[in-house]
Each structure stands twice: as structure tokens, then as C-alpha cells.
Amino acid sequence: MLTPKEENEKCHRKENILKIDNEFKKLIDSPSNEELEGLEKKILKEGFREPLMVWQETDILLDGHNRLGICNKNSLEYTTEEISLPDRIAAINWIINNQLSKRNLSLNQISYLRGKRYNLEKQSHGGDRKSEEVKSRAHYEPLIKTGEKSESSPHNDDLIKTSEKIAQETNVSRPTIERDAKYADAIDKIAEVVPDKIETIKALPKVDAVFLANKAPEEQTKIIETIVNNPQQTVKKAIQGIKQQEKEADYRQRVEEIKRKDIVAELPDLLLVDPPWKYDFTETNNRKIENQYQTLSVIEMKDHLPETKKDCLMFMWATAPKLKEAFELIDLWGYSYKTHAIWDKQMIGSGYWFRGQHELLLVATKGNVSPPIVENRVSSVFEEKRTKHSKKPECVYEWIEKAFGDKIKLEMYARERRSGWLSLGDEVE
């Protein structure tokens, strides 16, 4: 047993030469600010009790990183205990087993540590001998898959024995260990791209982490940054948000192009608008409008209006439940509502009060706009059988082209180009 003087010398000696290994430190989850403050108060009140664990051959700290930080911050003395380990893998295994012995770990933390241990021991057996191409496909498959059985080999037998051994020691099944290994590998792969977001990465659901590991590095960065700003988001929601932002940026760019007179000889004076209305609810997920195209709110569409001539005619499609929003958008864009026509789809659709069979074509104007001449004034009911989702009737296009042939026509939120028209829309090439 060391005397107090020898113990004190050991403390100061270790303070000068203790090394921090970043890979080792990442295996230990950082406590919350509240937990760290509680630990600091406890050490200041009760003193330093448990020694820091150090790898004897290298003087690298194995356990006690947070306590070391507190001691250095408050100029407190601390004790160390050295452990002799043959190599780096043995040191990492010691850290993992030490962490698994603690009771305050989350399920994700436990899965990561079990998977990390399996991957390390797999490396010690020579690693996975599949080709890199096959390995890349197979390793990040969904968590629910554990792979098909293959012919036995000494190498495969070693891996099976390793997973069974760890499974027995941690009281879980062998498939669980293999899923943990994929999860741990996914976490490490993502951490290479965004090393400063390790805590966010480890908080992801396991399926999300494995899915994210397959994305390109630049996409991983965007998704993680989105989740950091909104921790309640799933990876899927983050991806949807990113795609919407990209589409918004692209659409604004196209709006600016329409405004530039060197691209369009004259500004449009007729708009045909098919807003991608955002609905508040739906009976089932497979009937969501978002399954067909990206939807937007009135506020999101407010700034989409391109520059037009001073006198401009606008036709706007609206469904019955979206009439209020349609009138709001007409007002926000500076137009005045005049009248409307109806498209009879000749097929019954879905609905909550009535099963919709029609859609409204609102007419609004800005400035001085005249109605069509008498011979071009048709019935207010356009009849044409509905075809694919959101595709508007050909008869309406033909009537507009006949009645307003002299106008420069722009279709907004278009899904395809039409000869003789300018087009703006996500799906327009």
C-alpha cells in the first residue's frame, strides 16, 4: 500500500502524463449538463473516491474522463489504478465490458457496445472475408435481416462462436448481437462524417442509423444537421424536409428566371395555377397527397408568384375543401376573384362529407382584363373523365388556348411541359 506522500506523488505524476485517446473516449457516452454538474458537486463535497483507470503500458486513460476533467477544472488531486493490457483491441474490450457493467446505459448504448465488441473480436479472427462489394451490400441491410445461412467454414464457425459467446455473456440472442454489430458499424461510419455530432447519432433509432449509414457523406451531414435543429424529427422526416427545401430553392430560381427579360421576351399575362394544396388530415397514410407530390401551405406559396404584365388573367384550380385557402392566395397575390367554372370528372372520388366528383376553376384578374368574346364563352361545366392523379382536363387547356390565344401563358406548379406555354413546376424537366 502506498503512503500518502507516494500517493500524492503518483497523482501529480499522472496529471502530467495521462493521455486521452479520442477513440477510447467516444466509447463512453457524455453525461448531460445536469448529470455533469451533479457529479462535480458530489466530488467537491465528498472528495475524489474512485481511482482513474489507466492502461499501464501507454498511460492512456481508460475510464474516468469526466472525473478527470472535474479534477483539473477545480485543481483537485486524484488517484489512478493501472491495468496491464497486451494491445489496443484488448484495451477497447476492457472499456466496453466496463461500460456494460454500469446500470445507467440506454438500450441504444448497450446495443452499440455489444456490437462494437463483436466487431473487434471479428477483426481478431481475420475479419469478414467476403469481397468488398458483397460486404458493402450485405453489411448495412435492414436490422430485421440477419442473413441467409451459408456453408460452414472455420472462419464462419469462429464468428458464430464469438456471437454466441457474447450473447450468452450479455443474456441476449445471437441474432441480436449480429444486429448490434451492424448498428455499431453504422454509428462509426456516420461518426467519421460528422464526428462532432456523436451524441445525436447515438440517439437515433437503430433502424434509422443503419439506413443513414448507406447515404452519401454530404447527405448524412445535411440530415444530421436537420435533426440537431429539430431533435424530434426522424431520419425519414428530415429527408422529406431537405427535399422540400431543395425543391423550394429550385422553384424560386425558376421564378427568377421567368422574371428575367433576357429569358422571356415578354412577361406572361395569363397564369394557369394548380396549387399543391396541403391537407390537414387523411384517413390512411397510403391516401396522403404527399405520396403523389410535395404539398405546400398558402404561406409557403405566397412568394412563388412570378412577375407578370400589369394586366393579367389568372385561372386557379381548387378543390372544395380548399376554397378558403384559394381565396386567401388570390388576395395575397394581388388579384380579384371574378367567377368560376367546374370540371366534372365523371368519376366518383374520395371525400369526408361527399365523394368528390368535381374540381373548381377560379377566375381572377389584376389590372384591366376583358372576358373572352361571345363566341368563346362556353358552359361553366367542363366534362372530361379523370385520368391520372392531379392531371387536369385537356379540354380546359384547349379552351384557354382558343379564347386567349394572343396571351403569353404560364402554367405554375406544372407536372409537364406544354407546347406554346411557359412552365414552372417540380416535375418539369
N, C-alpha and C positions, 0 to 999 in steps of 0.2 A: 504493500500500500504506500502511495506517495505521501510525503509530508506536505503540509500546507505550502511551504516555500517551493517545493518541487512542483506541486500542482499549479501554483501561481506562475512559475517559470514556463510550464508547459502551455498555459493559457496564452501568455504573451508570445511564445514561440509560434504557436499555431495561428495566432492572429496575423502574423506577418507572412506566413507561407501557405495558408489554406487556399486551395484553388477551387474555382467554380466552373463546372463543366455544363455548358448550355444544354446538351442532350440529356444529361442526368437531371438537370433542373426541370426540364419540360415534362419529365415523368411524374413530377409532383405538382398537383393542381394548386394554383394560387388561392389562398383564402379570400373571402370578401373583405372589404374595408372594415366592416363591423367586427368580423372574426379576428382580423389582424389587430385591431385596437384592443379587443378583449384579451388577446394573448399578450400584448405589450403591458397592459395593466396588471395582469397576473404575474408576469416576470418581475415587474417593478415592485410589486407587493410581496411576493413570496421568494424572490431571488431565482437564479438560474439553477435548475434541478437536474434535468436530464442532459447527459453529455451529447455533443455533436458527434455523429458517426463519420469517420474519415477512412478512406482507402489508404491503408498503410504504405503501400509501395509507391504511391503517386501524390499523396497529400491532397487528393480531391475529395471534396465534401460529398457524402452520400445521403445524409439526412440531417435536417435542421437548418435549412436555408432561411426560413422566416425568422427563427430564433437568432441566427447569426446576424441578420440584418438589424433586429431589435437591439442586440447587444452592442453592435458597432454604433448605432444611432445614439444610444444612451451611455456609451463608454463603459459598458459593463464587462466584467470578466466572465469567461465561460470555460467549460472543461470539454475535452474531446476523448473519444474512445476509438482506437484504431482497429481495423479489420483487415486481415491479410487475404487478398483475392488474387487468383492466378492471371486474370485477363479482364478486358473491358466487358465482354459478354457476361462474365461471372459477376462483375460489379453491377451491371444493369439488372441482372436477375435478382441480385440481393435487394436492390431498390424496389423492384416490382413486388417481390414477396413481402418486403417490409410494409409497403403501401397497402397491399391486400389484407394485411393483418389488422388494419385500422377499421374502425366501425363507422366513420363519418363519410364514407365514399358514396357517391351516387351510382346508380346502375350503369350509366354510361362510363364512368371512371373505372368501375370494376371490369366491364367488358373490354375497355381499351387495354388495361394492364394484363388481363388474361391473354388477349390477342397478341400483345407485344411480346409476352413471354414465349408464346408458341412460335411466333415468327423468328425470334432469336434462336430458339433451340432447333428450329427447322434449318436455319443457316448453319448451325454447327454440324448438321447431318449432310451438308453439301447443298442445301437449298433445293429449289424446285428445278428439276431437270427438263421441264418442258421447254420448247423453243420460246423465244421471247414473244413471238407473235401470238402463239396459243396462250401463253401465260397472261399476256395483256388482255385478251378476250375473257379468259376464264376467271381471272382473279377478282375482277370488280363486278361480277354478276350479282343480281339482287340477293339480299341476305337470306331470303327464304330458300334459295337453292344451295345445295351442298355438293353438287357434282355427281356424275354417274360413277358407278363402280368400274374400275379398270383392272387389268391383270396385275396380280401381285408381283412385287419386286422387293429386294432387300431394302432399297431406299424408301419405297412406299410403306413397307412394314414399319420402318423406323418412325416415319411421320405419324402413322396410325398409333403406334405405341406412345409417341410423345403426346398426341392429343388426348389419348385415353388416360395417360398418367396425370396430365394437368386437370382433366375433367374429374378424375377421382379425388385429387387433392382439393379441388375447389367446389366439389359437390354439384357439378352440372354435367350435361351430356357431352359426348364427343362432338356432335354437330354444332352445339353451342360454341365450343372452343373454336371450331373452324369458321363459324360466322364472326366470332370475335376477332379472329385473325384478319379477315377481310376488312372489318371495321377499323382495326388498328392501322392497317396498311393504308386505308383511305385517309384517315386522320393525318398520318405522317406525310402522305403525298400532298394534301391540301396545305399543310403547315409549311411545306417548302416554298409555296407560292405566297402565302400571307402569314409569315412567322409571328408577326405582332398581334395576330388575332386568334391565338391558340385557344383561349378560353371560349370564345364564340364558337369556334369549330367543334370543340369537345361537347358543347351544349346542344349541338344539332342531334335530332333523332338519328339513329343508326342507319336507317334506310336512306335518309337524306344525305348523310355523309358519304356513303358508298356511291350514291347517284352523282353527287357533286364531284367526286374524285375523277369521274370519267369526262368532265368538261375540260375545255381548253383553259390554260392558266389565266388568260385575260378575262374569260367568262367567270372563272372561280372568284377572281378579285372583285368583279362587279357584284356578284351575288352576295359574297360575304359582306361587302360594304353596305349593301342594301339591308341585310339582316342586322348589322350593327346599328344602323339608324332606326330600325324597327324590329326589336328582338322577338316580337310575337309572330313575325312572318315565317312561313315555311319556305323551303327552297323553291317549291313549285310556284308559290305566290310571288316570291322575289323575281323569278324568271319572267313571270307574266308581267310584272311591273316594269322590268327592264325593257321587255319587248314593246310595251305600250309607250314608254318614254322614247325609244328609238323611232317608233312609228310617228309619234308626235313631232319629233325633230325633223324627220323626213318630210312630213306633211307641211310643216311651216316653211321648209326650204322650197317646196314646190309652190307654195302660195307666193313666196317672194319672187320666184321665177315668173309667175303669172303677172306680177306687178311690173316687172322689167319690160320696158317697151322694145328693147332690142331682141327679145324673145317672141313677144306677141306684137304684131304690127299695130293692132288696136286693142283697147281694153274690151272685155266682154260686156254686153248689155242684156244678156239673158242668162239666168242661172237656173239649173235644174238640180235640186239638192235632195239627197236621200240620206238624212242624218242617221248615224248608227246609234239609235236611242238605247240608253242604259235602263233596263227594267229592274225594279226593286226586289222582285221575288219570282220564283218559278216553282212549279210543282215538283219537278225532279231535276237532278243535275244534267241528265242527258238531253233535256229540253232547253237548257240555257242558251240564250242568244250568243254568248261568248264562245260557245262551241263552233259557231259559224264564222264570226268575225269579231274584231275588237270593238267594244262599245264605249261610248263617251257620254258624259253628262253635259247639260246645257252650258255650264261654266267652262268646261273643257273645250267646247266648240265655239265659245264666244269670240276668240281671237283667230279663228280659222278663215274668216271672210276675206277673200282677196279683193284687191282694188278693182273697181268696175267703172263704167261710164256714169256720169251724173244721173242720167235717166236709165233705170234698169228694171227689168221684169224678172220676178223670181217665182218658180214653181217649187213647192216643198212637199215631199211625201211625209205623211204622218199616220200612225195607227191610232185607233180610237182612244186607247189609254194614254197616249202621248200628246193629245191635243193641247193641253195646258202648256207643256214644255215647248211645243211647236210655236205657239203664240209668243211665249217668252223669247225664244230665239229670234223670231221675226222682229220683235221690238228691239232686242239687243243689237241686231244688225242694221237697224235704222230703216226698216221697211214698214209699209202699211198694209194690213190684211184687206183683201178685196172680196174674194169669194172662194169657192172650192168645187172640185169635181170628185167623183167617186169611181174607183176601179172595182168592178165586180169580178172577183177571182174565179167565180163559177165552181168553186170547191170550198167545202167547209173546213176551217182550220181549228186551232185550239182557242181556248179562252176561259175566263172565270165566270163572267155573267152571261155572255153569249159566245158561241163558237164563231169566231170572226170569219167573214167571207168577203170583206171589203177593206179597202185602204183609201185614205183621203189624199187628194192632191190639192194643197192650198195654193192660192194665188196671192202674191203680194207685190207691191211696186215701190219704187223710190224715184222721186222726181216726176217728170211728165211722161207717162207711158199710156199709149192708146190700146184699147182692146182690139182683137182681131176684126177684120172686115166681116160683113154679114155672111158671106158665103163660106167662111171658115169657122163659123160659130156652130159647134157640134153639140150633141147631147151632153149633159153633165154626168152621164154614166158611161164609162168606158168598160166594155165587156171583152175580156180575154182570159182564157184559162191560165191559172197559175202554173209555173214550171218549177225551176229550182229555187231554193231559198233566197229571198231578197231580190231576185231578178224582176225588174219592172217590165210592164207590158210594152210590146213593140208598137202597139197602136198609139200610145201616148207620144213616143219619140216621133213617129211619122206625122202625127197631127201638129206637134210643135214645129217640125221642120217645114211643113206646108204653110202653117199660119204665120210663122215668124222667120221665114227663110232669109230675110235680109239682116237678121241679127247675128252677132258673134256669140255663140253659145258655149257655155262652160258647165260641165257636169261635175258636181262636187261629191266626194265620197264614192266615186265611180268604182266599179269592180272590173271593168274592161273598157278599152278604148272604142270610140265610135267615130266613124268617118265623118269629117266635117265639124267635129266638136273638139273643144279643149277638154282635158280630163284631169281630175285630181282625185287620188284615192290610194289606199294601202296596197291594193291588189293590181293596180295598173302598172304595167311594165314600162 
